[in-house]
């Protein structure tokens, strides 16, 4: 099968993003990432259609890292929201800090205080969609330039300032959407589909029409998502990496390790997948594979070492002990 050349971004001929080192303007390091052909096409389609990319797959297969990597590849800003069962839609658009407002009201009501109540928008906390749609407006909490807030909001992720005259460009990661309550995906239809959302004062925040946006949403498949939500997305499924892919990943992420060691640990991963397939337990992912490889390298041991079983338990199997098991082993 011939190599696919993306139209909206560029990669080396081996489809491996070589990584990005931390610098003064970029405090985070982005590790190398190997793109599959399927992932290249799906990201290119999402950029072409301006649709969110819904990425499914088992834990540890690289779903979240795809978003971080694309931000580095495109040289765009990056924001993320990890979803839990307590996440509300307002956290991704705009929240009102009611506690701060109440404290200020109490201070202003005291006879000995000379505190002016702030304007309502002073209490707006912009969510990741607001920052992606219009970062300058988010920084000002929706107030005009000539009426700036007393405390400007701070960008919640990695900001890569656009060149002079260039529109804002942001990769948004919504991680583990399947952890959310059932209503949350539908609450996101307006910002995802129309690039707008309502503010608490009944006005509407609309994205800068020139703003560039790539939204990547991940799911482990623990809960079925609404069909209306899925219809608005480009979809991609990342499978567990094969033996060859694991070895290729180690070649760029664990260069110090000997090829024979990498191959041996990869074989252990495949054997564990077969062993755990029907047990209901999650098999080890790519990050755990790399942990095992680097552990063996730095401890100068192999999979035939007398301590390998303990290393395997610590890095790959990770048994969850019940209380009775803990007491028996204590």
Secondary structure as GFF3:
##gff-version 3
##sequence-region A 1 330
A	DSSP	beta_strand	16	17	.	.	.	ID=ss1
A	DSSP	beta_strand	33	34	.	.	.	ID=ss2
A	DSSP	alpha_helix	37	49	.	.	.	ID=ss3
A	DSSP	beta_strand	52	57	.	.	.	ID=ss4
A	DSSP	alpha_helix	63	74	.	.	.	ID=ss5
A	DSSP	beta_strand	77	82	.	.	.	ID=ss6
A	DSSP	three_ten_helix	89	92	.	.	.	ID=ss7
A	DSSP	beta_strand	94	96	.	.	.	ID=ss8
A	DSSP	alpha_helix	98	109	.	.	.	ID=ss9
A	DSSP	three_ten_helix	120	123	.	.	.	ID=ss10
A	DSSP	beta_strand	124	126	.	.	.	ID=ss11
A	DSSP	alpha_helix	128	133	.	.	.	ID=ss12
A	DSSP	alpha_helix	135	139	.	.	.	ID=ss13
A	DSSP	three_ten_helix	145	147	.	.	.	ID=ss14
A	DSSP	beta_strand	169	175	.	.	.	ID=ss15
A	DSSP	three_ten_helix	177	179	.	.	.	ID=ss16
A	DSSP	alpha_helix	184	187	.	.	.	ID=ss17
A	DSSP	alpha_helix	189	193	.	.	.	ID=ss18
A	DSSP	beta_strand	196	198	.	.	.	ID=ss19
A	DSSP	beta_strand	204	206	.	.	.	ID=ss20
A	DSSP	beta_strand	212	219	.	.	.	ID=ss21
A	DSSP	alpha_helix	227	231	.	.	.	ID=ss22
A	DSSP	beta_strand	233	238	.	.	.	ID=ss23
A	DSSP	alpha_helix	243	253	.	.	.	ID=ss24
A	DSSP	alpha_helix	259	276	.	.	.	ID=ss25
A	DSSP	alpha_helix	286	299	.	.	.	ID=ss26
A	DSSP	alpha_helix	308	312	.	.	.	ID=ss27
A	DSSP	pi_helix	313	317	.	.	.	ID=ss28
A	DSSP	alpha_helix	323	329	.	.	.	ID=ss29
###
